[in-house]
Each structure stands twice: as structure tokens, then as C-alpha cells.
């Protein structure tokens, strides 16, 4: 076994898995309910269902990284999360500037927090 994961990174990966699971289930299976709760009018919920599938996949990969306990196995998955979070943050900024609902700010904040945590532990893990 290679270098073990830092305890803090394990916690971030586990929290990321849980959040991805929750959001994935909501967006994949009940996007209409979500839209009603946050005041978003959408007639085609297909995009939210795709986001739900992506959330389940990315959250699931965080769980696999968490379970591996090995930095070399988890490293690529953490790098993938960088790409996802950075591009999702850009998309959220665009949406918020145009017309995004207040609820989008919570998602924006959560994505920023995850990106900061992943970058922080990535740097520590690479030392």
C-alpha cells in the first residue's frame, strides 16, 4: 500500500459522498419537488436528472477514494473533482449573474467550500 490518505481528506471525501448521494437522489428522482421548493420554473427536468446522475457518480467516486485509503488510488478522483467543481462554479456564476434563484447561492457556497477543501488536502497530501 502506498501513502495513506490524511484523516481530513478522508472526512472531506466522505462528506462529499453523502452530499452527492443526497443531491443525486433529489435531482435524479424528484427534480419537480426541488424546483417547487426553490422557486425555479422548469418545464424540462432532464438537465436536473443529468446533474443528479453526475452527482451520484462523483459522490460515488469520492466514496471509492475514501474506501481505498491510498493516496495514489484516490489522487485521480480528487483531480477529477477539481475539474468538476471549478467548471460547475463557473456555470453557477454565469447562472447567478443572469437570473439564478437564491438557492443557487447555497450550492455555489458548497462547491467553493469543497473545492477549497480538496485543493488544501491535495497540497498537503502531495508533500
MMTF fields as JSON, N, C-alpha, C and O atoms, coordinates in Angstrom:
{
  "mmtfVersion": "1.0.0",
  "mmtfProducer": "UNKNOWN",
  "numBonds": 507,
  "numAtoms": 508,
  "numGroups": 127,
  "numChains": 1,
  "numModels": 1,
  "chainsPerModel": [1],
  "groupsPerChain": [127],
  "chainIdList": ["A"],
  "bondAtomList": [4, 2, 8, 6, 12, 10, 16, 14, 20, 18, 24, 22, 28, 26, 32, 30, 36, 34, 40, 38, 44, 42, 48, 46, 52, 50, 56, 54, 60, 58, 64, 62, 68, 66, 72, 70, 76, 74, 80, 78, 84, 82, 88, 86, 92, 90, 96, 94, 100, 98, 104, 102, 108, 106, 112, 110, 116, 114, 120, 118, 124, 122, 128, 126, 132, 130, 136, 134, 140, 138, 144, 142, 148, 146, 152, 150, 156, 154, 160, 158, 164, 162, 168, 166, 172, 170, 176, 174, 180, 178, 184, 182, 188, 186, 192, 190, 196, 194, 200, 198, 204, 202, 208, 206, 212, 210, 216, 214, 220, 218, 224, 222, 228, 226, 232, 230, 236, 234, 240, 238, 244, 242, 248, 246, 252, 250, 256, 254, 260, 258, 264, 262, 268, 266, 272, 270, 276, 274, 280, 278, 284, 282, 288, 286, 292, 290, 296, 294, 300, 298, 304, 302, 308, 306, 312, 310, 316, 314, 320, 318, 324, 322, 328, 326, 332, 330, 336, 334, 340, 338, 344, 342, 348, 346, 352, 350, 356, 354, 360, 358, 364, 362, 368, 366, 372, 370, 376, 374, 380, 378, 384, 382, 388, 386, 392, 390, 396, 394, 400, 398, 404, 402, 408, 406, 412, 410, 416, 414, 420, 418, 424, 422, 428, 426, 432, 430, 436, 434, 440, 438, 444, 442, 448, 446, 452, 450, 456, 454, 460, 458, 464, 462, 468, 466, 472, 470, 476, 474, 480, 478, 484, 482, 488, 486, 492, 490, 496, 494, 500, 498, 504, 502],
  "bondOrderList": [1, 1, 1, 1, 1, 1, 1, 1, 1, 1, 1, 1, 1, 1, 1, 1, 1, 1, 1, 1, 1, 1, 1, 1, 1, 1, 1, 1, 1, 1, 1, 1, 1, 1, 1, 1, 1, 1, 1, 1, 1, 1, 1, 1, 1, 1, 1, 1, 1, 1, 1, 1, 1, 1, 1, 1, 1, 1, 1, 1, 1, 1, 1, 1, 1, 1, 1, 1, 1, 1, 1, 1, 1, 1, 1, 1, 1, 1, 1, 1, 1, 1, 1, 1, 1, 1, 1, 1, 1, 1, 1, 1, 1, 1, 1, 1, 1, 1, 1, 1, 1, 1, 1, 1, 1, 1, 1, 1, 1, 1, 1, 1, 1, 1, 1, 1, 1, 1, 1, 1, 1, 1, 1, 1, 1, 1],
  "groupList": [{"groupName": "UNK", "atomNameList": ["N", "CA", "C", "O"], "elementList": ["N", "C", "C", "O"], "formalChargeList": [0, 0, 0, 0], "bondAtomList": [1, 0, 2, 1, 3, 2], "bondOrderList": [1, 1, 2], "singleLetterCode": "X", "chemCompType": "L-PEPTIDE LINKING"}],
  "groupTypeList": [0, 0, 0, 0, 0, 0, 0, 0, 0, 0, 0, 0, 0, 0, 0, 0, 0, 0, 0, 0, 0, 0, 0, 0, 0, 0, 0, 0, 0, 0, 0, 0, 0, 0, 0, 0, 0, 0, 0, 0, 0, 0, 0, 0, 0, 0, 0, 0, 0, 0, 0, 0, 0, 0, 0, 0, 0, 0, 0, 0, 0, 0, 0, 0, 0, 0, 0, 0, 0, 0, 0, 0, 0, 0, 0, 0, 0, 0, 0, 0, 0, 0, 0, 0, 0, 0, 0, 0, 0, 0, 0, 0, 0, 0, 0, 0, 0, 0, 0, 0, 0, 0, 0, 0, 0, 0, 0, 0, 0, 0, 0, 0, 0, 0, 0, 0, 0, 0, 0, 0, 0, 0, 0, 0, 0, 0, 0],
  "groupIdList": [1, 2, 3, 4, 5, 6, 7, 8, 9, 10, 11, 12, 13, 14, 15, 16, 17, 18, 19, 20, 21, 22, 23, 24, 25, 26, 27, 28, 29, 30, 31, 32, 33, 34, 35, 36, 37, 38, 39, 40, 41, 42, 43, 44, 45, 46, 47, 48, 49, 50, 51, 52, 53, 54, 55, 56, 57, 58, 59, 60, 61, 62, 63, 64, 65, 66, 67, 68, 69, 70, 71, 72, 73, 74, 75, 76, 77, 78, 79, 80, 81, 82, 83, 84, 85, 86, 87, 88, 89, 90, 91, 92, 93, 94, 95, 96, 97, 98, 99, 100, 101, 102, 103, 104, 105, 106, 107, 108, 109, 110, 111, 112, 113, 114, 115, 116, 117, 118, 119, 120, 121, 122, 123, 124, 125, 126, 127],
  "secStructList": [7, 7, 1, 5, 7, 7, 2, 2, 2, 2, 2, 2, 2, 2, 2, 2, 2, 2, 2, 2, 2, 2, 2, 2, 2, 2, 2, 2, 2, 7, 2, 2, 2, 2, 2, 2, 2, 2, 6, 7, 7, 7, 1, 7, 6, 2, 2, 2, 2, 2, 2, 2, 2, 2, 2, 2, 2, 2, 2, 2, 2, 2, 2, 2, 2, 2, 2, 2, 7, 5, 2, 2, 2, 2, 2, 2, 2, 2, 2, 2, 2, 2, 2, 2, 2, 2, 2, 2, 2, 2, 2, 2, 2, 2, 2, 2, 2, 2, 6, 7, 7, 2, 2, 2, 2, 2, 2, 2, 2, 2, 2, 2, 2, 2, 2, 2, 2, 2, 2, 2, 2, 2, 2, 2, 2, 2, 7],
  "xCoordList": [0.851, 0.0, 0.891, 1.933, 0.467, 1.224, 0.95, 0.644, 1.067, 0.838, -0.638, -1.523, -0.893, -2.275, -2.896, -2.197, -4.211, -4.939, -4.879, -4.927, -4.773, -4.866, -6.281, -7.244, -6.399, -7.705, -8.66, -9.835, -8.165, -9.005, -9.537, -10.69, -8.694, -9.139, -10.178, -11.134, -9.995, -10.996, -12.359, -13.39, -12.35, -13.601, -14.238, -15.446, -13.434, -13.954, -14.543, -15.622, -13.85, -14.355, -15.67, -16.585, -15.766, -16.993, -18.151, -19.264, -17.898, -18.944, -19.364, -20.55, -18.386, -18.68, -19.562, -20.486, -19.271, -20.101, -21.539, -22.488, -21.694, -23.032, -23.82, -24.989, -23.187, -23.854, -24.19, -25.287, -23.246, -23.505, -24.658, -25.456, -24.749, -25.842, -27.185, -28.162, -27.224, -28.47, -28.906, -30.043, -27.988, -28.335, -28.646, -29.557, -27.887, -28.117, -29.509, -30.189, -29.927, -31.264, -32.337, -33.308, -32.16, -33.143, -33.251, -34.349, -32.114, -32.146, -32.545, -33.221, -32.142, -32.463, -33.919, -34.57, -34.43, -35.746, -36.878, -38.029, -36.584, -37.671, -37.295, -37.39, -36.871, -36.482, -37.65, -37.454, -38.863, -40.035, -40.216, -40.506, -40.043, -40.166, -39.103, -39.391, -37.873, -36.783, -37.108, -36.961, -37.549, -37.87, -38.966, -38.89, -39.961, -41.043, -40.515, -40.875, -39.648, -39.119, -38.248, -38.295, -37.453, -36.537, -37.063, -36.387, -38.259, -38.863, -38.295, -38.289, -37.816, -37.294, -38.37, -38.944, -38.637, -39.617, -38.877, -38.105, -39.125, -38.53, -39.604, -40.332, -39.698, -40.655, -39.985, -40.647, -38.679, -37.928, -36.932, -35.954, -37.183, -36.33, -35.171, -34.46, -34.985, -33.922, -32.54, -31.699, -32.3, -30.998, -30.73, -29.623, -31.752, -31.571, -31.33, -30.558, -31.975, -31.752, -30.308, -29.701, -29.762, -28.353, -27.419, -26.417, -27.741, -26.951, -27.033, -26.046, -28.217, -28.38, -27.501, -26.862, -27.47, -26.624, -25.145, -24.386, -24.741, -23.352, -23.025, -21.94, -23.954, -23.734, -23.568, -22.716, -24.378, -24.236, -22.893, -22.237, -22.483, -21.213, -20.028, -19.123, -20.032, -18.909, -18.891, -17.826, -20.058, -20.127, -19.683, -18.974, -20.104, -19.689, -18.193, -17.582, -17.593, -16.14, -15.421, -14.35, -16.004, -15.416, -15.473, -14.557, -16.562, -16.666, -15.605, -14.989, -15.394, -14.365, -12.979, -12.165, -12.721, -11.435, -11.292, -10.229, -12.36, -12.368, -12.077, -11.278, -12.717, -12.546, -11.163, -10.669, -10.535, -9.225, -8.157, -7.227, -8.295, -7.328, -5.934, -4.995, -5.791, -4.486, -4.458, -5.306, -3.488, -3.417, -3.262, -3.918, -2.417, -2.194, -3.467, -3.678, -4.304, -5.572, -6.597, -7.419, -6.556, -7.545, -7.184, -8.059, -5.933, -5.433, -6.184, -6.597, -6.363, -7.05, -8.495, -9.008, -9.148, -10.53, -10.617, -11.562, -9.643, -9.606, -9.358, -9.974, -8.467, -8.223, -9.484, -9.771, -10.227, -11.49, -12.463, -13.184, -12.484, -13.351, -12.943, -13.806, -11.634, -11.191, -11.872, -12.451, -11.789, -12.337, -13.843, -14.366, -14.537, -15.992, -16.353, -17.188, -15.744, -16.119, -15.79, -16.6, -14.612, -14.231, -15.176, -15.614, -15.49, -16.385, -17.818, -18.523, -18.25, -19.593, -19.693, -20.728, -18.633, -18.62, -18.739, -19.475, -18.026, -18.146, -19.572, -20.128, -20.149, -21.536, -22.503, -23.437, -22.282, -23.143, -23.011, -24.004, -21.792, -21.588, -22.379, -23.072, -22.273, -22.997, -24.498, -25.18, -25.009, -26.435, -26.856, -27.898, -26.058, -26.402, -26.405, -27.241, -25.487, -25.444, -26.687, -27.261, -27.096, -28.249, -29.573, -30.368, -29.811, -31.133, -31.289, -32.411, -30.21, -30.284, -31.064, -31.062, -31.735, -32.51, -31.59, -30.408, -32.141, -31.384, -30.776, -29.657, -31.488, -30.988, -29.684, -28.894, -29.44, -28.207, -26.991, -25.891, -27.172, -26.063, -25.591, -24.401, -26.517, -26.129, -25.279, -24.279, -25.675, -24.908, -23.546, -22.527, -23.531, -22.281, -21.332, -20.16, -21.835, -21.014, -20.497, -19.343, -21.35, -20.958, -19.857, -18.892, -20.0, -18.992, -17.661, -16.599, -17.713, -16.486, -15.81, -14.597, -16.596, -16.036, -15.392, -14.297, -16.063, -15.48, -14.206, -13.221, -14.217, -13.024, -11.845, -10.732, -12.085, -11.021, -10.5, -9.29, -11.413, -11.002, -10.188, -9.155, -10.65, -9.918, -8.536, -7.554, -8.45, -7.151, -6.224, -5.055, -6.741, -5.943, -5.363, -4.162, -6.203, -5.725, -4.883, -4.004, -5.145, -4.301, -2.87, -1.911, -2.745, -1.413, -0.732, 0.437, -1.445, -0.869, -0.497, 0.552, -1.346, -1.13, 0.086, 0.769, 0.358, 1.487, 2.826, 3.868, 2.828, 4.112, 4.81, 5.891],
  "yCoordList": [-1.18, 0.0, 1.236, 1.265, 2.251, 3.492, 4.413, 3.976, 5.664, 6.7, 6.732, 6.805, 6.678, 6.684, 8.079, 9.092, 8.103, 9.372, 10.064, 9.422, 11.376, 12.157, 12.046, 11.938, 12.074, 11.95, 13.046, 12.774, 14.287, 15.39, 15.147, 15.464, 14.58, 14.281, 13.165, 13.191, 12.195, 11.136, 11.72, 11.313, 12.668, 13.302, 14.069, 13.974, 14.83, 15.587, 14.63, 14.885, 13.548, 12.575, 11.956, 11.762, 11.649, 11.051, 12.045, 11.68, 13.297, 14.325, 14.565, 14.718, 14.597, 14.783, 13.646, 13.875, 12.427, 11.281, 11.46, 11.255, 11.836, 11.987, 13.085, 12.895, 14.227, 15.331, 14.926, 15.208, 14.263, 13.801, 12.818, 12.842, 11.957, 10.989, 11.692, 11.381, 12.63, 13.358, 14.166, 14.053, 14.985, 15.81, 14.944, 15.246, 13.875, 12.984, 12.373, 12.32, 11.916, 11.332, 12.382, 12.121, 13.571, 14.644, 15.017, 15.041, 15.309, 15.762, 14.658, 14.926, 13.44, 12.346, 11.901, 11.635, 11.821, 11.224, 12.203, 11.911, 13.358, 14.303, 15.747, 16.635, 15.986, 17.356, 18.339, 19.525, 17.844, 18.726, 19.29, 20.474, 18.438, 18.863, 19.894, 20.903, 19.646, 20.585, 21.947, 22.983, 21.934, 23.192, 23.96, 25.182, 23.264, 23.906, 24.534, 25.661, 23.794, 24.293, 25.54, 26.44, 25.6, 26.732, 27.796, 28.795, 27.596, 28.614, 28.716, 29.795, 27.607, 27.577, 27.014, 25.96, 27.729, 27.251, 26.543, 27.156, 25.245, 24.458, 23.533, 22.892, 23.466, 22.535, 21.223, 20.189, 21.259, 20.055, 19.767, 20.495, 18.715, 18.393, 17.471, 16.979, 17.241, 16.36, 16.821, 16.003, 18.124, 18.653, 18.361, 17.974, 18.55, 18.257, 16.771, 16.396, 15.932, 14.486, 14.128, 13.26, 14.788, 14.564, 15.048, 14.396, 16.183, 16.683, 15.689, 15.453, 15.115, 14.098, 12.888, 12.365, 12.447, 11.299, 11.637, 10.815, 12.844, 13.265, 13.349, 12.95, 13.862, 13.961, 12.585, 12.393, 11.628, 10.263, 9.664, 8.996, 9.902, 9.354, 9.97, 9.257, 11.289, 11.955, 11.665, 11.471, 11.638, 11.264, 9.817, 9.5, 8.951, 7.55, 7.384, 6.554, 8.174, 8.091, 8.59, 8.089, 9.572, 10.021, 8.911, 8.763, 8.13, 7.007, 5.955, 5.4, 5.682, 4.716, 5.195, 4.408, 6.479, 7.039, 6.935, 6.58, 7.245, 7.15, 5.714, 5.493, 4.761, 3.355, 2.814, 1.909, 3.367, 2.849, 3.142, 2.357, 4.263, 4.695, 4.951, 5.207, 4.885, 5.013, 6.266, 6.429, 7.151, 8.413, 8.205, 8.894, 7.281, 7.074, 6.611, 6.951, 5.855, 5.426, 6.559, 6.659, 7.395, 8.465, 9.731, 10.541, 9.899, 11.145, 11.535, 12.687, 10.615, 10.913, 11.337, 12.222, 10.714, 11.069, 12.471, 13.211, 12.827, 14.182, 15.196, 16.262, 14.872, 15.756, 15.912, 17.002, 14.835, 14.897, 15.834, 16.592, 15.786, 16.691, 18.149, 19.026, 18.424, 19.802, 20.295, 21.381, 19.481, 19.875, 20.08, 21.086, 19.14, 19.249, 20.493, 21.282, 20.685, 21.803, 23.148, 24.073, 23.264, 24.529, 24.861, 26.004, 23.88, 24.165, 24.41, 25.242, 23.7, 23.921, 25.309, 25.968, 25.748, 27.093, 28.153, 29.126, 27.974, 28.922, 28.946, 30.011, 27.769, 27.697, 28.353, 29.038, 28.145, 28.768, 30.286, 30.999, 30.777, 32.234, 32.804, 33.812, 32.166, 32.607, 32.627, 33.604, 31.546, 31.437, 32.509, 33.143, 32.71, 33.692, 35.116, 35.931, 35.412, 36.745, 36.971, 38.06, 35.934, 36.076, 36.109, 37.032, 35.081, 35.045, 33.979, 33.669, 33.425, 32.3, 32.587, 33.712, 31.56, 31.721, 31.819, 31.484, 32.271, 32.405, 31.06, 31.022, 29.973, 28.646, 28.308, 27.52, 28.884, 28.611, 29.126, 28.597, 30.155, 30.665, 29.628, 29.559, 28.82, 27.761, 26.712, 26.243, 26.353, 25.382, 25.973, 25.289, 27.23, 27.928, 27.887, 27.537, 28.242, 28.235, 26.844, 26.679, 25.852, 24.476, 24.025, 23.384, 24.358, 23.971, 24.678, 24.069, 25.945, 26.676, 25.994, 25.783, 25.648, 25.009, 23.668, 23.369, 22.855, 21.577, 21.781, 21.071, 22.744, 22.991, 23.411, 22.914, 24.311, 24.754, 23.575, 23.406, 22.765, 21.611, 20.614, 20.127, 20.309, 19.356, 19.898, 19.157, 21.169, 21.757, 21.745, 21.375, 22.147, 22.189, 20.807, 20.677, 19.79, 18.453, 17.837, 17.019, 18.221, 17.761, 18.255, 17.494, 19.533, 20.118, 19.426, 19.051, 19.255, 18.569, 17.128, 16.64, 16.464, 15.062, 14.89, 13.868, 15.882, 15.804, 16.107, 15.821, 16.672, 16.997, 15.756, 15.838],
  "zCoordList": [0.0, 0.0, 0.0, 0.654, -0.74, -0.83, 0.349, 1.458, 0.074, 1.082, 1.492, 0.639, 2.789, 3.272, 3.162, 3.186, 3.041, 2.995, 4.347, 5.396, 4.301, 5.528, 6.08, 5.321, 7.392, 8.033, 7.548, 7.301, 7.409, 6.934, 5.536, 5.243, 4.662, 3.301, 3.318, 2.543, 4.191, 4.312, 4.694, 4.158, 5.615, 6.048, 4.895, 4.68, 4.151, 3.004, 1.966, 1.43, 1.685, 0.716, 1.185, 0.385, 2.468, 2.996, 2.951, 2.572, 3.334, 3.281, 1.832, 1.543, 0.92, -0.494, -1.013, -1.793, -0.578, -0.954, -0.46, -1.217, 0.794, 1.38, 0.671, 0.336, 0.442, -0.247, -1.685, -2.168, -2.373, -3.737, -3.793, -4.73, -2.795, -2.726, -2.529, -3.21, -1.605, -1.335, -2.553, -3.011, -3.075, -4.242, -5.46, -6.231, -5.624, -6.753, -6.727, -7.752, -5.565, -5.441, -5.701, -6.412, -5.123, -5.322, -6.8, -7.357, -7.433, -8.822, -9.793, -10.787, -9.525, -10.44, -10.325, -11.335, -9.099, -8.904, -8.614, -8.935, -8.014, -7.695, -8.051, -7.204, -9.296, -9.659, -9.593, -9.324, -9.839, -9.781, -8.372, -8.203, -7.369, -5.974, -5.644, -5.0, -6.082, -5.848, -6.471, -5.824, -7.724, -8.411, -7.673, -7.548, -7.195, -6.444, -5.164, -4.825, -4.444, -3.168, -3.33, -2.49, -4.405, -4.578, -5.525, -5.77, -6.058, -6.9, -8.295, -8.888, -8.827, -10.188, -11.107, -10.834, -12.2, -13.163, -14.286, -15.024, -14.405, -15.477, -16.031, -15.272, -17.323, -17.917, -18.303, -18.386, -18.539, -18.887, -17.771, -17.598, -17.027, -15.882, -16.252, -15.376, -17.536, -17.998, -17.568, -17.196, -17.615, -17.221, -15.738, -15.363, -14.909, -13.486, -13.26, -12.378, -14.039, -13.895, -14.278, -13.651, -15.294, -15.66, -14.551, -14.257, -13.937, -12.811, -11.645, -10.947, -11.449, -10.413, -10.674, -9.761, -11.92, -12.28, -12.067, -11.553, -12.461, -12.254, -10.764, -10.341, -9.976, -8.528, -7.903, -7.035, -8.341, -7.832, -8.246, -7.446, -9.493, -9.974, -9.24, -8.806, -9.102, -8.444, -6.944, -6.358, -6.334, -4.922, -4.725, -3.77, -5.632, -5.557, -5.713, -5.038, -6.605, -6.767, -5.518, -5.176, -4.836, -3.57, -2.522, -1.713, -2.543, -1.614, -1.926, -1.017, -3.217, -3.598, -3.171, -2.689, -3.35, -2.912, -1.391, -0.883, -0.682, 0.78, 1.229, 2.139, 0.598, 0.988, 0.656, 1.329, -0.383, -0.784, 0.275, 0.459, 0.958, 1.991, 1.417, 2.17, 0.092, -0.557, -1.432, -2.308, -1.198, -1.924, -3.423, -4.205, -3.843, -5.276, -5.983, -7.148, -5.312, -5.896, -5.882, -6.793, -4.878, -4.717, -5.495, -5.802, -5.806, -6.405, -7.679, -7.816, -8.594, -9.855, -9.608, -10.292, -8.64, -8.329, -7.73, -8.005, -6.922, -6.364, -7.484, -7.501, -8.41, -9.549, -10.398, -10.892, -10.567, -11.309, -10.597, -11.246, -9.264, -8.507, -8.705, -8.75, -8.825, -9.128, -10.401, -10.434, -11.437, -12.742, -12.646, -13.125, -12.034, -11.876, -11.087, -11.53, -9.933, -9.073, -9.72, -9.669, -10.324, -10.957, -12.114, -12.243, -12.95, -14.072, -13.595, -14.165, -12.563, -12.017, -11.38, -11.485, -10.729, -10.132, -11.221, -11.059, -12.324, -13.438, -13.985, -14.25, -14.149, -14.622, -13.648, -14.063, -12.355, -11.35, -11.353, -11.216, -11.509, -11.572, -12.743, -12.601, -13.881, -15.073, -14.791, -15.103, -14.2, -13.892, -12.889, -13.056, -11.86, -10.829, -11.386, -10.998, -12.282, -12.894, -13.75, -13.751, -14.475, -15.362, -14.619, -14.793, -13.775, -13.148, -12.077, -11.679, -11.611, -10.695, -9.426, -8.925, -8.904, -7.676, -6.45, -6.518, -5.363, -4.119, -3.716, -3.204, -3.936, -3.565, -4.269, -3.748, -5.439, -6.164, -5.404, -5.569, -4.571, -3.76, -2.747, -2.439, -2.226, -1.291, -2.0, -1.456, -3.197, -3.979, -4.328, -4.237, -4.723, -5.046, -3.841, -3.983, -2.671, -1.452, -1.119, -0.722, -1.281, -1.003, -1.969, -1.553, -3.251, -4.23, -3.96, -4.092, -3.588, -3.234, -2.048, -2.059, -1.022, 0.173, -0.176, 0.3, -1.006, -1.402, -2.216, -2.012, -3.135, -3.944, -3.067, -3.24, -2.142, -1.23, -0.407, -0.254, 0.117, 0.927, 0.108, 0.568, -1.105, -1.936, -2.316, -2.276, -2.681, -3.031, -1.818, -1.932, -0.663, 0.567, 0.881, 1.115, 0.886, 1.232, 0.122, 0.39, -1.109, -2.214, -2.008, -2.139, -1.687, -1.454, -0.275, -0.37, 0.826, 1.988, 1.657, 2.076, 0.916, 0.588, -0.315, -0.25, -1.155, -2.093, -1.439, -2.027, -0.253, 0.426, 0.889, 1.474]
}
